Amino acid sequence: MKLPRIECRDCGRPIAAGPVAGRLTKGRLWRHDPPGRRHHTDGALVSCPGSLAIVDLPQPAQQLELDDPRLETVPLF
């Protein structure tokens, strides 16, 4: 499954956002490192402050409406 990329509000990088259970319009950013800094001097990893933030997902695809009266609709089944 390809996840939408949402710009992190803290670092500005496009990060994948996975769906949040029970909230169809919300997603959670994946954990990511801040640009140019992967760990502390003691070797511990550093996450961007925007990691795991809840964000709004882009609107899902919508069905195309055909408003042309010249088109005839035919049942498929």
All heavy atoms as a GROMACS GRO file, in nm:
protein
  593
    1MET      N    1   0.084  -0.116   0.000
    1MET     CA    2   0.000   0.000   0.000
    1MET      C    3   0.089   0.123   0.000
    1MET      O    4   0.184   0.133   0.076
    1MET     CB    5  -0.090   0.000   0.125
    1MET     CG    6  -0.165   0.129   0.141
    1MET     SD    7  -0.297   0.128   0.263
    1MET     CE    8  -0.210   0.115   0.414
    2LYS      N    9   0.060   0.217  -0.088
    2LYS     CA   10   0.136   0.340  -0.095
    2LYS      C   11   0.068   0.444  -0.004
    2LYS      O   12  -0.049   0.473  -0.019
    2LYS     CB   13   0.140   0.390  -0.238
    2LYS     CG   14   0.229   0.509  -0.255
    2LYS     CD   15   0.246   0.545  -0.399
    2LYS     CE   16   0.341   0.661  -0.410
    2LYS     NZ   17   0.368   0.697  -0.546
    3LEU      N   18   0.144   0.497   0.091
    3LEU     CA   19   0.090   0.595   0.185
    3LEU      C   20   0.113   0.736   0.133
    3LEU      O   21   0.215   0.765   0.071
    3LEU     CB   22   0.159   0.578   0.321
    3LEU     CG   23   0.137   0.443   0.389
    3LEU    CD1   24   0.222   0.434   0.515
    3LEU    CD2   25  -0.008   0.423   0.422
    4PRO      N   26   0.019   0.826   0.161
    4PRO     CA   27   0.038   0.964   0.117
    4PRO      C   28   0.153   1.030   0.193
    4PRO      O   29   0.182   0.994   0.308
    4PRO     CB   30  -0.096   1.031   0.151
    4PRO     CG   31  -0.154   0.949   0.260
    4PRO     CD   32  -0.105   0.809   0.235
    5ARG      N   33   0.219   1.123   0.129
    5ARG     CA   34   0.327   1.199   0.192
    5ARG      C   35   0.271   1.334   0.236
    5ARG      O   36   0.207   1.404   0.159
    5ARG     CB   37   0.441   1.222   0.094
    5ARG     CG   38   0.500   1.094   0.043
    5ARG     CD   39   0.623   1.063   0.117
    5ARG     NE   40   0.674   0.933   0.076
    5ARG     CZ   41   0.771   0.874   0.138
    5ARG    NH1   42   0.826   0.931   0.241
    5ARG    NH2   43   0.813   0.757   0.099
    6ILE      N   44   0.295   1.366   0.363
    6ILE     CA   45   0.249   1.490   0.422
    6ILE      C   46   0.372   1.566   0.470
    6ILE      O   47   0.463   1.507   0.528
    6ILE     CB   48   0.156   1.464   0.542
    6ILE    CG1   49   0.044   1.368   0.505
    6ILE    CG2   50   0.102   1.593   0.600
    6ILE    CD1   51  -0.056   1.421   0.407
    7GLU      N   52   0.375   1.696   0.448
    7GLU     CA   53   0.488   1.777   0.492
    7GLU      C   54   0.488   1.789   0.644
    7GLU      O   55   0.388   1.829   0.704
    7GLU     CB   56   0.481   1.915   0.428
    7GLU     CG   57   0.604   1.998   0.453
    7GLU     CD   58   0.600   2.127   0.376
    7GLU    OE1   59   0.594   2.123   0.252
    7GLU    OE2   60   0.601   2.233   0.442
    8CYS      N   61   0.599   1.754   0.706
    8CYS     CA   62   0.613   1.766   0.851
    8CYS      C   63   0.614   1.914   0.888
    8CYS      O   64   0.688   1.993   0.828
    8CYS     CB   65   0.742   1.699   0.898
    8CYS     SG   66   0.777   1.720   1.074
    9ARG      N   67   0.534   1.952   0.986
    9ARG     CA   68   0.526   2.094   1.022
    9ARG      C   69   0.650   2.142   1.097
    9ARG      O   70   0.673   2.261   1.107
    9ARG     CB   71   0.400   2.121   1.103
    9ARG     CG   72   0.392   2.044   1.231
    9ARG     CD   73   0.264   2.074   1.306
    9ARG     NE   74   0.240   1.971   1.406
    9ARG     CZ   75   0.133   1.895   1.412
    9ARG    NH1   76   0.037   1.912   1.326
    9ARG    NH2   77   0.122   1.805   1.504
   10ASP      N   78   0.733   2.050   1.146
   10ASP     CA   79   0.854   2.089   1.218
   10ASP      C   80   0.977   2.099   1.128
   10ASP      O   81   1.053   2.195   1.138
   10ASP     CB   82   0.882   1.993   1.333
   10ASP     CG   83   0.782   2.009   1.446
   10ASP    OD1   84   0.773   2.120   1.501
   10ASP    OD2   85   0.712   1.911   1.477
   11CYS      N   86   0.997   1.999   1.042
   11CYS     CA   87   1.119   2.001   0.958
   11CYS      C   88   1.091   2.028   0.811
   11CYS      O   89   1.182   2.054   0.734
   11CYS     CB   90   1.194   1.870   0.973
   11CYS     SG   91   1.112   1.725   0.904
   12GLY      N   92   0.964   2.019   0.768
   12GLY     CA   93   0.929   2.051   0.630
   12GLY      C   94   0.951   1.938   0.531
   12GLY      O   95   0.924   1.955   0.412
   13ARG      N   96   0.997   1.823   0.576
   13ARG     CA   97   1.020   1.711   0.485
   13ARG      C   98   0.890   1.637   0.456
   13ARG      O   99   0.803   1.628   0.542
   13ARG     CB  100   1.119   1.612   0.548
   13ARG     CG  101   1.257   1.670   0.561
   13ARG     CD  102   1.350   1.584   0.643
   13ARG     NE  103   1.350   1.445   0.600
   13ARG     CZ  104   1.400   1.347   0.674
   13ARG    NH1  105   1.450   1.371   0.792
   13ARG    NH2  106   1.397   1.224   0.629
   14PRO      N  107   0.873   1.582   0.334
   14PRO     CA  108   0.755   1.500   0.305
   14PRO      C  109   0.770   1.363   0.369
   14PRO      O  110   0.864   1.290   0.340
   14PRO     CB  111   0.752   1.492   0.152
   14PRO     CG  112   0.893   1.518   0.110
   14PRO     CD  113   0.957   1.602   0.216
   15ILE      N  114   0.679   1.328   0.460
   15ILE     CA  115   0.687   1.204   0.538
   15ILE      C  116   0.559   1.123   0.514
   15ILE      O  117   0.450   1.179   0.504
   15ILE     CB  118   0.700   1.235   0.689
   15ILE    CG1  119   0.819   1.328   0.716
   15ILE    CG2  120   0.710   1.108   0.772
   15ILE    CD1  121   0.954   1.271   0.680
   16ALA      N  122   0.574   0.991   0.506
   16ALA     CA  123   0.457   0.904   0.489
   16ALA      C  124   0.367   0.914   0.612
   16ALA      O  125   0.416   0.924   0.725
   16ALA     CB  126   0.502   0.759   0.469
   17ALA      N  127   0.237   0.912   0.588
   17ALA     CA  128   0.139   0.918   0.697
   17ALA      C  129   0.047   0.798   0.686
   17ALA      O  130  -0.022   0.780   0.587
   17ALA     CB  131   0.059   1.047   0.691
   18GLY      N  132   0.046   0.716   0.791
   18GLY     CA  133  -0.040   0.598   0.795
   18GLY      C  134  -0.175   0.633   0.857
   18GLY      O  135  -0.185   0.725   0.937
   19PRO      N  136  -0.280   0.561   0.821
   19PRO     CA  137  -0.413   0.591   0.874
   19PRO      C  138  -0.421   0.566   1.024
   19PRO      O  139  -0.352   0.480   1.078
   19PRO     CB  140  -0.505   0.496   0.797
   19PRO     CG  141  -0.416   0.389   0.746
   19PRO     CD  142  -0.279   0.446   0.731
   20VAL      N  143  -0.508   0.642   1.091
   20VAL     CA  144  -0.534   0.625   1.233
   20VAL      C  145  -0.668   0.551   1.246
   20VAL      O  146  -0.768   0.593   1.188
   20VAL     CB  147  -0.541   0.762   1.304
   20VAL    CG1  148  -0.582   0.746   1.449
   20VAL    CG2  149  -0.407   0.833   1.295
   21ALA      N  150  -0.669   0.444   1.322
   21ALA     CA  151  -0.790   0.363   1.338
   21ALA      C  152  -0.905   0.446   1.392
   21ALA      O  153  -0.889   0.520   1.489
   21ALA     CB  154  -0.763   0.245   1.431
   22GLY      N  155  -1.020   0.436   1.326
   22GLY     CA  156  -1.140   0.505   1.371
   22GLY      C  157  -1.149   0.651   1.332
   22GLY      O  158  -1.246   0.717   1.363
   23ARG      N  159  -1.048   0.702   1.262
   23ARG     CA  160  -1.048   0.843   1.221
   23ARG      C  161  -1.010   0.849   1.073
   23ARG      O  162  -0.893   0.858   1.039
   23ARG     CB  163  -0.950   0.922   1.306
   23ARG     CG  164  -0.986   0.916   1.455
   23ARG     CD  165  -0.885   0.982   1.541
   23ARG     NE  166  -0.896   1.127   1.530
   23ARG     CZ  167  -0.814   1.211   1.589
   23ARG    NH1  168  -0.714   1.166   1.660
   23ARG    NH2  169  -0.830   1.340   1.575
   24LEU      N  170  -1.110   0.843   0.986
   24LEU     CA  171  -1.087   0.829   0.842
   24LEU      C  172  -1.011   0.945   0.780
   24LEU      O  173  -0.945   0.928   0.678
   24LEU     CB  174  -1.220   0.810   0.771
   24LEU     CG  175  -1.298   0.685   0.811
   24LEU    CD1  176  -1.433   0.682   0.741
   24LEU    CD2  177  -1.219   0.561   0.780
   25THR      N  178  -1.020   1.063   0.835
   25THR     CA  179  -0.955   1.180   0.775
   25THR      C  180  -0.822   1.214   0.840
   25THR      O  181  -0.759   1.312   0.804
   25THR     CB  182  -1.046   1.303   0.783
   25THR    OG1  183  -1.070   1.333   0.920
   25THR    CG2  184  -1.178   1.279   0.711
   26LYS      N  185  -0.777   1.132   0.937
   26LYS     CA  186  -0.654   1.160   1.010
   26LYS      C  187  -0.549   1.053   0.984
   26LYS      O  188  -0.579   0.938   0.958
   26LYS     CB  189  -0.680   1.167   1.162
   26LYS     CG  190  -0.778   1.274   1.203
   26LYS     CD  191  -0.720   1.411   1.181
   26LYS     CE  192  -0.817   1.518   1.229
   26LYS     NZ  193  -0.768   1.650   1.207
   27GLY      N  194  -0.423   1.094   0.992
   27GLY     CA  195  -0.311   1.003   0.977
   27GLY      C  196  -0.203   1.036   1.078
   27GLY      O  197  -0.203   1.143   1.138
   28ARG      N  198  -0.110   0.943   1.096
   28ARG     CA  199   0.002   0.964   1.187
   28ARG      C  200   0.131   0.960   1.106
   28ARG      O  201   0.155   0.866   1.031
   28ARG     CB  202   0.004   0.857   1.296
   28ARG     CG  203   0.112   0.880   1.400
   28ARG     CD  204   0.111   0.772   1.508
   28ARG     NE  205  -0.014   0.762   1.576
   28ARG     CZ  206  -0.052   0.836   1.681
   28ARG    NH1  207   0.028   0.930   1.726
   28ARG    NH2  208  -0.167   0.816   1.739
   29LEU      N  209   0.213   1.065   1.119
   29LEU     CA  210   0.342   1.069   1.049
   29LEU      C  211   0.432   0.958   1.102
   29LEU      O  212   0.432   0.929   1.221
   29LEU     CB  213   0.411   1.203   1.071
   29LEU     CG  214   0.348   1.324   1.005
   29LEU    CD1  215   0.431   1.448   1.035
   29LEU    CD2  216   0.334   1.306   0.856
   30TRP      N  217   0.508   0.898   1.013
   30TRP     CA  218   0.604   0.797   1.055
   30TRP      C  219   0.718   0.864   1.128
   30TRP      O  220   0.745   0.982   1.109
   30TRP     CB  221   0.655   0.721   0.934
   30TRP     CG  222   0.557   0.621   0.883
   30TRP    CD1  223   0.421   0.630   0.885
   30TRP    CD2  224   0.586   0.497   0.824
   30TRP    NE1  225   0.363   0.520   0.829
   30TRP    CE2  226   0.464   0.436   0.790
   30TRP    CE3  227   0.702   0.432   0.793
   30TRP    CZ2  228   0.457   0.312   0.730
   30TRP    CZ3  229   0.694   0.308   0.732
   30TRP    CH2  230   0.573   0.250   0.701
   31ARG      N  231   0.786   0.788   1.213
   31ARG     CA  232   0.901   0.841   1.285
   31ARG      C  233   1.011   0.875   1.185
   31ARG      O  234   1.038   0.800   1.092
   31ARG     CB  235   0.955   0.738   1.385
   31ARG     CG  236   1.050   0.802   1.487
   31ARG     CD  237   1.156   0.705   1.534
   31ARG     NE  238   1.253   0.669   1.434
   31ARG     CZ  239   1.358   0.745   1.396
   31ARG    NH1  240   1.376   0.863   1.450
   31ARG    NH2  241   1.442   0.703   1.305
   32HIS      N  242   1.073   0.990   1.203
   32HIS     CA  243   1.180   1.030   1.113
   32HIS      C  244   1.280   1.117   1.188
   32HIS      O  245   1.251   1.173   1.292
   32HIS     CB  246   1.124   1.104   0.990
   32HIS     CG  247   1.046   1.227   1.023
   32HIS    ND1  248   0.915   1.223   1.071
   32HIS    CD2  249   1.078   1.358   1.017
   32HIS    CE1  250   0.872   1.346   1.091
   32HIS    NE2  251   0.968   1.430   1.060
   33ASP      N  252   1.401   1.122   1.133
   33ASP     CA  253   1.509   1.202   1.191
   33ASP      C  254   1.501   1.345   1.141
   33ASP      O  255   1.459   1.368   1.028
   33ASP     CB  256   1.645   1.143   1.151
   33ASP     CG  257   1.663   1.000   1.197
   33ASP    OD1  258   1.618   0.969   1.308
   33ASP    OD2  259   1.722   0.922   1.121
   34PRO      N  260   1.546   1.441   1.220
   34PRO     CA  261   1.555   1.577   1.169
   34PRO      C  262   1.664   1.584   1.062
   34PRO      O  263   1.761   1.508   1.066
   34PRO     CB  264   1.591   1.661   1.291
   34PRO     CG  265   1.647   1.566   1.391
   34PRO     CD  266   1.590   1.431   1.359
   35PRO      N  267   1.651   1.673   0.963
   35PRO     CA  268   1.752   1.681   0.858
   35PRO      C  269   1.890   1.713   0.914
   35PRO      O  270   1.904   1.800   0.999
   35PRO     CB  271   1.703   1.795   0.768
   35PRO     CG  272   1.566   1.828   0.813
   35PRO     CD  273   1.546   1.770   0.948
   36GLY      N  274   1.990   1.639   0.870
   36GLY     CA  275   2.129   1.666   0.907
   36GLY      C  276   2.168   1.621   1.046
   36GLY      O  277   2.279   1.647   1.090
   37ARG      N  278   2.081   1.555   1.120
   37ARG     CA  279   2.115   1.513   1.256
   37ARG      C  280   2.050   1.378   1.285
   37ARG      O  281   1.931   1.369   1.303
   37ARG     CB  282   2.065   1.616   1.355
   37ARG     CG  283   2.117   1.593   1.493
   37ARG     CD  284   2.098   1.715   1.578
   37ARG     NE  285   2.110   1.670   1.716
   37ARG     CZ  286   2.045   1.721   1.816
   37ARG    NH1  287   1.963   1.821   1.796
   37ARG    NH2  288   2.063   1.675   1.936
   38ARG      N  289   2.130   1.274   1.291
   38ARG     CA  290   2.076   1.140   1.308
   38ARG      C  291   2.088   1.087   1.450
   38ARG      O  292   2.016   0.998   1.489
   38ARG     CB  293   2.142   1.044   1.211
   38ARG     CG  294   2.110   1.079   1.067
   38ARG     CD  295   2.157   0.971   0.975
   38ARG     NE  296   2.101   0.843   1.007
   38ARG     CZ  297   1.990   0.791   0.954
   38ARG    NH1  298   1.923   0.860   0.867
   38ARG    NH2  299   1.950   0.672   0.988
   39HIS      N  300   2.181   1.140   1.531
   39HIS     CA  301   2.195   1.091   1.668
   39HIS      C  302   2.268   1.193   1.755
   39HIS      O  303   2.336   1.281   1.706
   39HIS     CB  304   2.267   0.956   1.672
   39HIS     CG  305   2.398   0.955   1.602
   39HIS    ND1  306   2.513   1.007   1.656
   39HIS    CD2  307   2.432   0.910   1.479
   39HIS    CE1  308   2.614   0.993   1.569
   39HIS    NE2  309   2.566   0.934   1.461
   40HIS      N  310   2.253   1.177   1.886
   40HIS     CA  311   2.326   1.258   1.982
   40HIS      C  312   2.472   1.217   1.982
   40HIS      O  313   2.510   1.114   1.927
   40HIS     CB  314   2.270   1.238   2.124
   40HIS     CG  315   2.137   1.303   2.146
   40HIS    ND1  316   2.120   1.439   2.146
   40HIS    CD2  317   2.015   1.250   2.170
   40HIS    CE1  318   1.994   1.468   2.171
   40HIS    NE2  319   1.927   1.354   2.184
   41THR      N  320   2.554   1.295   2.048
   41THR     CA  321   2.696   1.262   2.057
   41THR      C  322   2.720   1.131   2.133
   41THR      O  323   2.820   1.064   2.112
   41THR     CB  324   2.774   1.375   2.127
   41THR    OG1  325   2.713   1.402   2.254
   41THR    CG2  326   2.773   1.500   2.043
   42ASP      N  327   2.625   1.092   2.220
   42ASP     CA  328   2.639   0.966   2.293
   42ASP      C  329   2.590   0.846   2.212
   42ASP      O  330   2.591   0.733   2.260
   42ASP     CB  331   2.567   0.972   2.427
   42ASP     CG  332   2.417   0.988   2.414
   42ASP    OD1  333   2.367   1.001   2.300
   42ASP    OD2  334   2.349   0.986   2.519
   43GLY      N  335   2.544   0.869   2.088
   43GLY     CA  336   2.500   0.761   2.001
   43GLY      C  337   2.351   0.735   2.000
   43GLY      O  338   2.303   0.654   1.922
   44ALA      N  339   2.276   0.800   2.088
   44ALA     CA  340   2.131   0.780   2.092
   44ALA      C  341   2.065   0.844   1.971
   44ALA      O  342   2.105   0.953   1.928
   44ALA     CB  343   2.073   0.840   2.221
   45LEU      N  344   1.965   0.776   1.914
   45LEU     CA  345   1.893   0.831   1.800
   45LEU      C  346   1.807   0.950   1.842
   45LEU      O  347   1.759   0.955   1.954
   45LEU     CB  348   1.805   0.724   1.736
   45LEU     CG  349   1.878   0.610   1.666
   45LEU    CD1  350   1.777   0.508   1.618
   45LEU    CD2  351   1.961   0.662   1.552
   46VAL      N  352   1.787   1.042   1.748
   46VAL     CA  353   1.705   1.161   1.773
   46VAL      C  354   1.591   1.161   1.673
   46VAL      O  355   1.613   1.149   1.553
   46VAL     CB  356   1.788   1.290   1.754
   46VAL    CG1  357   1.702   1.412   1.772
   46VAL    CG2  358   1.905   1.292   1.848
   47SER      N  359   1.470   1.174   1.720
   47SER     CA  360   1.354   1.184   1.631
   47SER      C  361   1.320   1.331   1.613
   47SER      O  362   1.338   1.412   1.704
   47SER     CB  363   1.233   1.112   1.692
   47SER     OG  364   1.252   0.974   1.691
   48CYS      N  365   1.266   1.363   1.496
   48CYS     CA  366   1.216   1.498   1.472
   48CYS      C  367   1.098   1.522   1.568
   48CYS      O  368   1.020   1.430   1.594
   48CYS     CB  369   1.168   1.508   1.327
   48CYS     SG  370   1.088   1.663   1.286
   49PRO      N  371   1.082   1.643   1.620
   49PRO     CA  372   0.968   1.671   1.708
   49PRO      C  373   0.833   1.645   1.641
   49PRO      O  374   0.734   1.621   1.709
   49PRO     CB  375   0.983   1.819   1.743
   49PRO     CG  376   1.126   1.850   1.718
   49PRO     CD  377   1.171   1.758   1.610
   50GLY      N  378   0.829   1.647   1.508
   50GLY     CA  379   0.705   1.621   1.436
   50GLY      C  380   0.675   1.474   1.414
   50GLY      O  381   0.570   1.438   1.361
   51SER      N  382   0.768   1.384   1.454
   51SER     CA  383   0.744   1.240   1.438
   51SER      C  384   0.621   1.198   1.515
   51SER      O  385   0.597   1.244   1.627
   51SER     CB  386   0.864   1.161   1.490
   51SER     OG  387   0.973   1.171   1.403
   52LEU      N  388   0.544   1.110   1.455
   52LEU     CA  389   0.424   1.051   1.514
   52LEU      C  390   0.311   1.151   1.538
   52LEU      O  391   0.215   1.120   1.608
   52LEU     CB  392   0.457   0.976   1.643
   52LEU     CG  393   0.568   0.870   1.631
   52LEU    CD1  394   0.597   0.808   1.766
   52LEU    CD2  395   0.532   0.765   1.530
   53ALA      N  396   0.320   1.269   1.478
   53ALA     CA  397   0.213   1.368   1.493
   53ALA      C  398   0.089   1.324   1.415
   53ALA      O  399   0.099   1.258   1.311
   53ALA     CB  400   0.260   1.504   1.441
   54ILE      N  401  -0.027   1.361   1.466
   54ILE     CA  402  -0.154   1.336   1.396
   54ILE      C  403  -0.176   1.451   1.297
   54ILE      O  404  -0.166   1.567   1.335
   54ILE     CB  405  -0.272   1.329   1.495
   54ILE    CG1  406  -0.249   1.219   1.599
   54ILE    CG2  407  -0.404   1.310   1.423
   54ILE    CD1  408  -0.263   1.080   1.547
   55VAL      N  409  -0.202   1.416   1.171
   55VAL     CA  410  -0.219   1.516   1.065
   55VAL      C  411  -0.346   1.486   0.986
   55VAL      O  412  -0.400   1.376   0.992
   55VAL     CB  413  -0.097   1.518   0.970
   55VAL    CG1  414   0.029   1.563   1.041
   55VAL    CG2  415  -0.075   1.382   0.906
   56ASP      N  416  -0.392   1.585   0.911
   56ASP     CA  417  -0.505   1.565   0.820
   56ASP      C  418  -0.455   1.497   0.693
   56ASP      O  419  -0.354   1.539   0.636
   56ASP     CB  420  -0.569   1.699   0.783
   56ASP     CG  421  -0.639   1.765   0.901
   56ASP    OD1  422  -0.698   1.691   0.982
   56ASP    OD2  423  -0.635   1.888   0.911
   57LEU      N  424  -0.524   1.393   0.651
   57LEU     CA  425  -0.489   1.324   0.527
   57LEU      C  426  -0.554   1.396   0.409
   57LEU      O  427  -0.659   1.460   0.425
   57LEU     CB  428  -0.538   1.179   0.532
   57LEU     CG  429  -0.467   1.088   0.631
   57LEU    CD1  430  -0.533   0.952   0.632
   57LEU    CD2  431  -0.320   1.075   0.596
   58PRO      N  432  -0.494   1.385   0.291
   58PRO     CA  433  -0.558   1.442   0.172
   58PRO      C  434  -0.694   1.375   0.151
   58PRO      O  435  -0.714   1.260   0.191
   58PRO     CB  436  -0.463   1.408   0.057
   58PRO     CG  437  -0.338   1.359   0.119
   58PRO     CD  438  -0.367   1.321   0.260
   59GLN      N  439  -0.784   1.445   0.087
   59GLN     CA  440  -0.917   1.390   0.062
   59GLN      C  441  -0.906   1.266  -0.023
   59GLN      O  442  -0.829   1.261  -0.118
   59GLN     CB  443  -1.004   1.494  -0.010
   59GLN     CG  444  -1.039   1.612   0.076
   59GLN     CD  445  -1.127   1.572   0.194
   59GLN    OE1  446  -1.213   1.487   0.182
   59GLN    NE2  447  -1.102   1.631   0.308
   60PRO      N  448  -0.984   1.162   0.008
   60PRO     CA  449  -0.983   1.042  -0.075
   60PRO      C  450  -1.039   1.072  -0.214
   60PRO      O  451  -1.105   1.173  -0.233
   60PRO     CB  452  -1.072   0.944   0.001
   60PRO     CG  453  -1.158   1.029   0.087
   60PRO     CD  454  -1.079   1.154   0.117
   61ALA      N  455  -1.012   0.983  -0.305
   61ALA     CA  456  -1.062   1.001  -0.442
   61ALA      C  457  -1.214   1.005  -0.442
   61ALA      O  458  -1.280   0.939  -0.363
   61ALA     CB  459  -1.013   0.886  -0.530
   62GLN      N  460  -1.269   1.087  -0.529
   62GLN     CA  461  -1.414   1.098  -0.540
   62GLN      C  462  -1.458   1.043  -0.674
   62GLN      O  463  -1.386   1.052  -0.773
   62GLN     CB  464  -1.456   1.243  -0.526
   62GLN     CG  465  -1.424   1.301  -0.390
   62GLN     CD  466  -1.462   1.447  -0.381
   62GLN    OE1  467  -1.500   1.510  -0.479
   62GLN    NE2  468  -1.452   1.502  -0.262
   63GLN      N  469  -1.576   0.987  -0.677
   63GLN     CA  470  -1.629   0.933  -0.801
   63GLN      C  471  -1.666   1.046  -0.895
   63GLN      O  472  -1.724   1.146  -0.854
   63GLN     CB  473  -1.752   0.847  -0.773
   63GLN     CG  474  -1.805   0.780  -0.898
   63GLN     CD  475  -1.911   0.678  -0.864
   63GLN    OE1  476  -1.921   0.632  -0.751
   63GLN    NE2  477  -1.989   0.641  -0.962
   64LEU      N  478  -1.632   1.031  -1.021
   64LEU     CA  479  -1.662   1.131  -1.122
   64LEU      C  480  -1.812   1.133  -1.149
   64LEU      O  481  -1.873   1.029  -1.172
   64LEU     CB  482  -1.585   1.098  -1.251
   64LEU     CG  483  -1.608   1.190  -1.369
   64LEU    CD1  484  -1.560   1.332  -1.336
   64LEU    CD2  485  -1.536   1.137  -1.491
   65GLU      N  486  -1.869   1.251  -1.144
   65GLU     CA  487  -2.012   1.267  -1.172
   65GLU      C  488  -2.029   1.302  -1.320
   65GLU      O  489  -1.961   1.391  -1.372
   65GLU     CB  490  -2.070   1.380  -1.086
   65GLU     CG  491  -2.066   1.352  -0.938
   65GLU     CD  492  -2.160   1.242  -0.896
   65GLU    OE1  493  -2.264   1.222  -0.962
   65GLU    OE2  494  -2.130   1.175  -0.796
   66LEU      N  495  -2.118   1.232  -1.388
   66LEU     CA  496  -2.147   1.260  -1.528
   66LEU      C  497  -2.277   1.338  -1.536
   66LEU      O  498  -2.384   1.286  -1.507
   66LEU     CB  499  -2.158   1.130  -1.608
   66LEU     CG  500  -2.032   1.043  -1.608
   66LEU    CD1  501  -2.058   0.912  -1.678
   66LEU    CD2  502  -1.917   1.117  -1.674
   67ASP      N  503  -2.267   1.464  -1.573
   67ASP     CA  504  -2.384   1.551  -1.579
   67ASP      C  505  -2.432   1.577  -1.721
   67ASP      O  506  -2.520   1.658  -1.743
   67ASP     CB  507  -2.353   1.685  -1.512
   67ASP     CG  508  -2.330   1.671  -1.363
   67ASP    OD1  509  -2.389   1.578  -1.304
   67ASP    OD2  510  -2.254   1.751  -1.306
   68ASP      N  511  -2.375   1.510  -1.818
   68ASP     CA  512  -2.411   1.533  -1.957
   68ASP      C  513  -2.542   1.461  -1.989
   68ASP      O  514  -2.550   1.338  -1.982
   68ASP     CB  515  -2.299   1.482  -2.048
   68ASP     CG  516  -2.316   1.527  -2.192
   68ASP    OD1  517  -2.428   1.568  -2.229
   68ASP    OD2  518  -2.217   1.523  -2.266
   69PRO      N  519  -2.651   1.534  -2.020
   69PRO     CA  520  -2.780   1.469  -2.047
   69PRO      C  521  -2.778   1.382  -2.173
   69PRO      O  522  -2.865   1.298  -2.191
   69PRO     CB  523  -2.878   1.586  -2.063
   69PRO     CG  524  -2.794   1.705  -2.090
   69PRO     CD  525  -2.658   1.678  -2.032
   70ARG      N  526  -2.680   1.398  -2.260
   70ARG     CA  527  -2.672   1.317  -2.382
   70ARG      C  528  -2.624   1.175  -2.352
   70ARG      O  529  -2.641   1.085  -2.432
   70ARG     CB  530  -2.577   1.381  -2.482
   70ARG     CG  531  -2.624   1.519  -2.530
   70ARG     CD  532  -2.521   1.584  -2.616
   70ARG     NE  533  -2.405   1.614  -2.529
   70ARG     CZ  534  -2.285   1.645  -2.573
   70ARG    NH1  535  -2.261   1.650  -2.702
   70ARG    NH2  536  -2.187   1.672  -2.491
   71LEU      N  537  -2.559   1.157  -2.236
   71LEU     CA  538  -2.510   1.024  -2.199
   71LEU      C  539  -2.623   0.940  -2.144
   71LEU      O  540  -2.700   0.984  -2.060
   71LEU     CB  541  -2.398   1.035  -2.096
   71LEU     CG  542  -2.272   1.107  -2.143
   71LEU    CD1  543  -2.176   1.120  -2.027
   71LEU    CD2  544  -2.208   1.032  -2.258
   72GLU      N  545  -2.632   0.819  -2.192
   72GLU     CA  546  -2.736   0.728  -2.147
   72GLU      C  547  -2.677   0.631  -2.047
   72GLU      O  548  -2.568   0.576  -2.067
   72GLU     CB  549  -2.790   0.650  -2.267
   72GLU     CG  550  -2.902   0.555  -2.232
   72GLU     CD  551  -2.951   0.481  -2.356
   72GLU    OE1  552  -2.942   0.537  -2.466
   72GLU    OE2  553  -2.996   0.369  -2.339
   73THR      N  554  -2.742   0.612  -1.934
   73THR     CA  555  -2.693   0.517  -1.835
   73THR      C  556  -2.758   0.382  -1.859
   73THR      O  557  -2.876   0.371  -1.889
   73THR     CB  558  -2.724   0.564  -1.692
   73THR    OG1  559  -2.864   0.582  -1.680
   73THR    CG2  560  -2.654   0.696  -1.662
   74VAL      N  561  -2.677   0.279  -1.848
   74VAL     CA  562  -2.721   0.142  -1.869
   74VAL      C  563  -2.680   0.061  -1.747
   74VAL      O  564  -2.565   0.065  -1.706
   74VAL     CB  565  -2.656   0.083  -1.996
   74VAL    CG1  566  -2.701  -0.061  -2.017
   74VAL    CG2  567  -2.688   0.169  -2.117
   75PRO      N  568  -2.774  -0.014  -1.686
   75PRO     CA  569  -2.735  -0.096  -1.573
   75PRO      C  570  -2.635  -0.204  -1.615
   75PRO      O  571  -2.647  -0.262  -1.723
   75PRO     CB  572  -2.867  -0.158  -1.525
   75PRO     CG  573  -2.968  -0.127  -1.628
   75PRO     CD  574  -2.915  -0.025  -1.721
   76LEU      N  575  -2.537  -0.226  -1.531
   76LEU     CA  576  -2.434  -0.327  -1.563
   76LEU      C  577  -2.479  -0.468  -1.529
   76LEU      O  578  -2.436  -0.564  -1.589
   76LEU     CB  579  -2.304  -0.295  -1.488
   76LEU     CG  580  -2.237  -0.166  -1.528
   76LEU    CD1  581  -2.116  -0.141  -1.439
   76LEU    CD2  582  -2.193  -0.172  -1.673
   77PHE      N  583  -2.565  -0.483  -1.430
   77PHE     CA  584  -2.608  -0.616  -1.388
   77PHE      C  585  -2.756  -0.626  -1.386
   77PHE      O  586  -2.830  -0.539  -1.360
   77PHE     CB  587  -2.553  -0.650  -1.249
   77PHE     CG  588  -2.404  -0.646  -1.244
   77PHE    CD1  589  -2.339  -0.536  -1.190
   77PHE    CD2  590  -2.329  -0.751  -1.292
   77PHE    CE1  591  -2.201  -0.533  -1.185
   77PHE    CE2  592  -2.192  -0.747  -1.286
   77PHE     CZ  593  -2.126  -0.638  -1.233
   0.00000   0.00000   0.00000
